[in-house]
């Protein structure tokens, strides 16, 4: 029989050297106190019924508030090839990206002469360009222009964080866009989107920013302007109005439609019934679950009591 030494510390961990053992504390030895809830019928059922009633109340409030608000179809902005056809680095104002648009912008990356397009991509190229003028017919028959404020219609994070213009050259934004071309469907360059307001032109034009935030559904709304100036800032008085439309955006090619919606605002914003419906569905599900569990509890309660007696 072969002889040899036997390593006791490997066979019996409790015989290992003292310095290799963890500290004898409640944390290292996993002896911390713990609390485990007992999910009995008396605690679960009231919770489900309470949550269900709370969600139903909130859902009804949101839904009827949305319905009380007075107020482009078949356009799939969520199409993957369409939605990724943009260059966020270019839109953030990086000069080198201005002249080297991303590959995702194809086929609107360069024009036929090989000049880089700014802003590039299908989303920017399809910018909505209809314009509107709203007039109120006064008692004497004359028309009063209702000022449409196009400021403050985009998300603050988009206007102040995500979108930036390139650095102006000699105090001229158009010179910064020199060496680039406008999108094919645009009638003017980016630096001329709002020549009357230097803070609302180029990539920081709010109408452009609103359009660049693509919609998830084929029927969607884009905020065009707010009525919050002059004599119509409080509300539009009852009467006759005239709307002049400069129809420039074609939709017949994809069987789409366009609508003008005049809407009021509530404490929850514009008309949006989805949130109220979502709360109603969750509340109804909680109540239904509570009712089913109550039925199961009373049906099998006596069976559990008989088992405990045995």
Secondary structure as UniProt FT lines:
FT   HELIX           8..11
FT   HELIX           13..15
FT   HELIX           18..20
FT   TURN            26..30
FT   HELIX           41..67
FT   TURN            77..78
FT   HELIX           80..83
FT   HELIX           88..91
FT   TURN            92..93
FT   HELIX           95..99
FT   HELIX           103..105
FT   TURN            106..107
FT   TURN            112..113
FT   STRAND          116..117
FT   HELIX           122..125
FT   STRAND          131..137
FT   TURN            139..140
FT   STRAND          143..146
FT   HELIX           156..157
FT   HELIX           158..162
FT   TURN            170..171
FT   HELIX           173..176
FT   TURN            177..179
FT   TURN            184..185
FT   HELIX           190..192
FT   TURN            193..196
FT   TURN            198..199
FT   HELIX           202..204
FT   HELIX           206..212
FT   HELIX           230..232
FT   STRAND          241..246
FT   HELIX           252..254
FT   TURN            267..268
FT   HELIX           273..309
//
